[in-house]
Amino acid sequence: MIKVDIRRKAFGDEEILRDIHFEMEFGETLAILGPSGIGKSTLLRLIAGIDSAFEGEINRPEKIAMVFQEPVLLPWRSVLENLTLVHPQLGTQAALSALERTGIVDKAQLFPGQLSLGQQRRLALARAFAGRPELLVMDEPYVSLDPTTAEEMLALTEALIAETAPAVILVTHSDVEANRLARRCLRLAGSPATIIREFAAGSASASWEGRHDRA
């Protein structure tokens, strides 16, 4: 089980997060929603272990992958090398299979700058899932995509989650994405941000009603 117990997170004198507490099971997908700038990405960085400067405790597995808002790729390395450098345990064939699963095996020898944004996002997904993480943290992975590409990426993510069954924490502004991928949703609001509502996926569009339930 993954347990998040964040009592306080601040940057200098500015308090960003307060009293963020939740648990989730392995294999569960949880969506975190809230307005821009409220601290959702900061929360993900704490959960992923990228930032350890906070008051509280987080129990997380060792195998963690993160998909950022913008694909964080090595521009001077090929698509294939962007996988094998992160996952050196993968042989070439396994890496090519991961690229094939995400629909970009024909781009294996290209560089990230030669890919479209959608293809770069596919590479980021391939890299994240190739290591078979126990926890996958996704920070608005479909932002700036056109509707058709976003739908393709959602379907691909659904399939990869079904195949590998990690725990997934998804930050999104989109109720559609939350309802498609998540079992449970948390809504952040306030300053400092805290969880004001927890609800089952499928009711996200109505989640502002009763928004002080957990204030």
N, C-alpha and C positions, 0 to 999 in steps of 0.2 A: 504494500500500500504506500502511496505517496502522500505525505503530510506536509502542509504548508502552514506555518505559524509565524507570521511577520507582524511584530508589534509596532515597528516604526522603521521607516526609511526616509532619510533626508539627504539633501545636497546642501551642505553648509547649514544655514539657518532655515532653509526652506524645506518644510516637511512635505513629502510627496505621498507616502502611503502610511496608513495606520490601521491596525487591527484587521489584517487580512488572514483569515483562517479557513482552510478547507482541506478535505481529504478526497482522494480518488483512487479507484482500483486500477490495476494493470488491465489493459484492454479497453478502458473507458476513454471516451473523447469528451472533453470539457471545453466549452467556449467562454471566453471572457469578452464582454462587450462594455462600451462606454465611449464618451466623446473624445475627440482628438485632444492630446496633450494632458490627459488626466493621469497618466502613469502606467498604462497597460504594458508598454514596451519595457519600462523599468521593472515591472513585476516579472515579466518573462525572463529578463536577464538575471534576476535574483533566483528564480526557480531553476534556470539552466546552470547556475553556478558561475556565470561570467562576472557577476558583481557580488562580492561577499560582505560588503559594508552595510549591514543593517542589524537591527535589534530583533532577535527571534531565532527560529530554527526551521530548517527545511530538510526533511528526510526524502531523498531522491535516489534512484538507482544509479549505477555507475555508467551504464551505456546510454548516453543522451545525444540527440542530434537536434540541431536548430535550423529552421528555415527562416531567413530574414525577409524584411519588406522588399529589399532590393537584393538580387542574387549576389552573394559574396563569392566571386570566382577569381581564379588566378588568370589574368588576361594574357600572360606570356606562356601559358601552358595549354595544351590541346584539351578538348573536351574529355577524351579518355584519361589524360593525365590528371585532370581535375578530380577524377574518381580515384585513381590508383595512388595518388600522393596522399590523399586523406585516408584511404583504406588500403594500405600496402599489403594486407593479408589477402586481398582479392587477386586472383590471377587475371590475366588479360581476358580470358574467355568469360569469367564471371562478371568482370566489369562491362564487357560488351553486352552481356545478357541484361544487365541493369539498364544500360542505355536503350536496348531494344524494348524493354518493358515500358520505358517512358517515351518511346517513339522517336528517338534521336540517334539511333545506332549509325545511321548514314552520315552523321555529323561528327563522328568520333575523332577525326583528324583535323577538324577545324578548330579555330580559336574562339573564345567566348565573344569577342567583338564581331565575329562573322555570323553570330546567331541573332535571331529576333528575340524580343523580350520574352515571348512565350516559350521559345526554345531554351533560353537561359533559365527560366523558371522550371522547366522540365529537368534540366541538368541539376538544378539545386535539389529537386525532389529525388532524383536518382541517387545523388550523393548522400542525402539524408537516410533513405531507406536501405541503401546498399549495406550499411553496417548493422542492420537489423536492431535498431535502438529499442531499449525498453521504455524510454520516454522520448517523445518527439514534441518539440516546442515550435510553434508556427506563428510568426508575427505578420499578419496581414499578407499572406503569400500570393493573393490574387489581385492586389491593388494595381491600378493602371492598366489592367488588361481589358480588351474589348469583350463584350458579352459572350461571343462565340468561344473565344479562347478561354475565358474564365469558366465557362461551362465544361469545356474539355478538361481543364485542370481540376475542377471539382470532381468530375467522374474518375479521373486518373487517381486522385488522392483517395477517393472512396475505395477504389480497387486495391491500392497499395496498403491501406489500413486493414482491409479485410484479409489480405494475404499474410501480413506480418504481425498484426494485433498488438501494436505498442499502446501504451497510454499516450494520449495526445492532448495537448493544451493549445488551443487555437485562439489567437486574438483577432478580432474582426469588427468592422463597423456594420457588417451585413447580416441582417436577420436570416436571409436566404441561406448564406453559408453556414451560419450557426445551426439552422434547422436541418440542413442536409447532412452535416458531419457529426454534430454533437448529440449526446444523450442528455446533457445537463448544461445549463448556462448560469454564469454569474454576471451581474451588472454592477459596474463600478460607478460611483459618483461622489461628489463632495470635494472639499479641499481642507486637509489632505484626503485623498481618495480612500474609500473603504467599500466593502461589499454591501450594497443596499438591498439586493434581491437575488435569490437563487430560485431557479425555475426549470422545469423540464423543457427540453428542446421541443419546438412545435408551438410554444406559447410565447416566443420571443417578441413577436410583433405587438403583443399586449403587455410587454414587461414593464412599461413605464407606469401602468396602473398599479396603485398601491406601492409606489417606489420607495416609501419610507418604512416598508415592512421590517427592514433590518438596520435602519439608521441608528 
